[in-house]
Amino acid sequence: MKIIMFYITALILLSCHMKNSKFKNELVIQDFIKDNFNDYKHVHDTLNNIIENRVKMKFKSAKSLISKTGFNVDKLIILNKDKTKLYTTVNSINSIKAIGSSDLIQSLYGVKIDGRWYVFIGHQNLIAMRDSYKYDKYEPFTWDEISFMAHEQMFGRYISIDKSGSLIIDYGQLDKDTGVRELTGKIPGEYTTPDDAFISFNAEYYESQTLDSIEIAQIKEDLEAGKNKPKDPIKKLTWWDRLRGKEVPIFETDEWKEYIRSKNQGK
């Protein structure tokens, strides 16, 4: 009996350690944002404006946002050393509970040319499934929740946390991933300069990416059809599940709720 109780206790402690480890990383990221956001707030605002204009113009690259009530460029922006290239994510929340159990995170790259930012939706996009993060998978993520998920699953290619708890940026990887071939698929030698390649690709690509009325109607029809899909019952962990070491979804933990309360009080 003592062995069984020791095993159960060990599982519970391990589960708490895993959640706390993820949570500690987020606290480091939030400290980085707090210390650096004012330095790049104008960049953040510019990116939001660019994406908003694309949504209004009904570009195919932003078609997933048509079904959303809102989107935000994440407040964590990774810039290279000379502040001419960047990586972040576009986080989109769907408020219509009946049409699905996920939200969307899209990778976003930027290249600054002659004082102007050109943005590129990356190939790495994430269907943000809610059911492993919260009990009610039909309840959309909050902005804090989807941002946490973006940090956990999308930014790892460019950031890490060292032993002292500082955020480290991999500038080399960012520069590599924002090359002409990586962002446009173009061969660099086809253009006089890399800047010419980025500008040319931007113009050609987005001229061909406007949604027509038939495509928009189809998207809206799919959304309406989804509203009538039957919902699965909401499952919460029982005390027995917890004794067996099954993790409480992180957004249901007391630690997360206290973090959100503290963050909101600090605004």
N, C-alpha and C positions, 0 to 999 in steps of 0.2 A: 504493500500500500504506500509506504514511504517513497519507494522508487517511482511509482506512478505519479504521486504528487510532485516529486522533484522534477520529473519530465514535463508535467503540465506547467509548472512554474517557469521552467527554462524556456518553453515555447512562448509563453506570454511575454517574458522579458525580451526574448529575441524579436518578437513582433513589435514591441514598443521601441526597441533600439532601431529597427528598420525604419519605422515611421519618423522617429526623431531625427535620424540621419538625413532623410530626405528634407525634413523640415528645416534643419540647420543650414543646409545648402541654400534653401530659399531665403533664409534670413540674411545670409551673406550677399546674395544677389540683390535683395532689397536695400541693403546698406550701400552697395555699389550704385544702384539707381539714385538713391537719395543724395549721394556725394557727387554724382556726375551728371544728373539729368539736366540741371540748369545750363550746363556747357553745351548740350546738344538738343535743347528743347526746340529750337528753331528748325532743326533737321526733322524731329519728330512731327512737328506741325506740318512741315512741307510734305512729308510722306503721307500723312493722313489726307491732305488736300489732293494729292495726286491720285490716291486710291478712290477717294470720293468722286472725283471727276470721271474716273473710268467707270465707276458704277452708274453714274448718271448717263454716261454715253453708251452704256450697255455693252461693254467689251466682253468678249468670251472669256478672257482671263479672269474676269470678276463675276462671271455668271453665277457662281455658287453663292455670291453675296446677295443676289436678287431675292432669295428666299429668306434672307436674314433681316431682323429688325435693326441690326447694328453691327458695326465692326470697329476695331481699334487697332492701330499699329501698337505693338507691345512697347512698353516704356524702356525695356532693356534693348539698347542698340549697341552693337559691337562695331567700332570703327577701327580702321587700320591706323598705322602710326601717323601718316600724313593727312588723315581725315578726308580721304578722297574715295574710300570704298567702305561699304557697311553691310551688316547682316542684321536682320530682325525678323519678326513674324507679323502677319496680319491675322488677328484673332476675330472670329465671327461667331455670333450667338444667334441661335434660332429660338424665337420665343413661342412658336406654335407647338405645344407639347405633343399633339396627336400625330405629328408627321414623322417622328423618328426619335432616336435615342442618342443622338450625337450632335456635336457642333463641329467647327472646322478651324484648323490652324494651317496657314500657308506660309511657306518660307519666302522671304523678301530680301533681295539684294539691291544695292544701290551703287552707282558709279557717278562721281561728280566731275563734270566737264565744263570748263569755262564758267564756273560759279553756279551751274545748274545740275540738279540731281536727275539722273535717269534711273528708273527702277525696273526690276525684272522679277517676276514671280518665278520662284525656283521649282525644281522638279520634286523636291521633298515636301510633300504636304501630308497632313495628318487628319484623318477622320477621328475626332476626339470623342471616343466612346465614354459615356458617363457612368456605366454600371459598375466599373471597377473603382470609381472614385467617390460615389455617393449611392445612397439607397435608391432614390427615385430617379431612374434613368430617363424619365419623361420631363424632368425638371431641368431646364437649360443651365449650363454653367453660369456662374457669376463672372464678372470680369477678373476678379482676383483668382478664381478657380481655374479659368481657362489659361490665364497667364502663368500660373504655377505649372500647369500641364505643359505649356510651351517651353518653359525653362527646363523642365525635367526631361522632355523627350526630343526637343528640337535644337537646343543651343549647345548640346554636348560636344559637337564637332569643333566648337570655337572657344569654349570656356571650360575651366576646371577650378576646383577649390584645393589649395595647397594645405599642408599640415598646419600652418599658422592660421588658417581660416580666411585667407585672402583669395580674391577672384583673379585668376590668371587668364589672359587672352592669348590665343594662338594666332598671332598676326600673320605668320607664314601661311597657315592654312587658309585664312581669310583672303589673302592676296592671291593664293593659288586658285581658289574657287571663284574669284571674280575676274578671271581672265576672259579674253574675247571668246575663245573656243568654248569655255565652260558656260558662259551666260548666253551666247548667241548661236553656238554651233558653227559659226563662221571660221574660215581659215584666216588667221591673222595676216598672212601675206597678201590676201586679196585686196587689202586696203592700204592706203598710204600710211595711216597711223591707227593705233588701237582706238583712239577717240572716234575716228571716222567710222570704224566698224560698229561701235556701240550706237552712234547716232543714226546710222543707216538702218541698222536692225530695228531700232525703236520705231522709226518712221514706217518701214515696210510692214513690220509685224502688227502694229496696232491699226493700220489702215485696213488690214484684212480680218480684223477681229471683232467687228461690230455685229452684234446679234440682230437678226432680222425679226419681223413681227411674228412669223410662224414659230421660230425658236422660243421667243418670249412666251407665246401662248401655250406652247407645250410644257414649258417649265411651270407655268401657273396651273395648268391642268394637273400635272403630277402632284403639285402641292395640295390641291383641293382633294384629289383622290386619297392622298395620304392621311387626311384628317379623320377619315372613317375607319382607319385600321384599328383592330382591337388591341387593347393594352394588356401586357403581361402584369400579373400581380406584383406589387412592390414587396420585396423580400428583405427583411432586416435580420441581423445576426441574433441568434438566441444565446442564452448564457452558456449552453452546451457548445455551441460553435466557438465561443470565445475560450472555453476551457480546452478545446482541442487545438487552440493556437491560430484559429482563423482570424485574419486581420480585419479590423474595422476599417471601412473605406476612409481614407485620410481626411476627406472633407466632412466626415461625421464625427471626427475625434474632438475631444475637449481641447487639445493643443491647437488645432486649426481654428476652432471657434474663438479661443482666447486671443490668438494672433490677429484675427480679423477685428475683434473688438478693440484691441490695442492700436491697430493700424488706423481704424476709423476715428478713434479718440485723438490720434496725433495729427489729424487733418485740420 
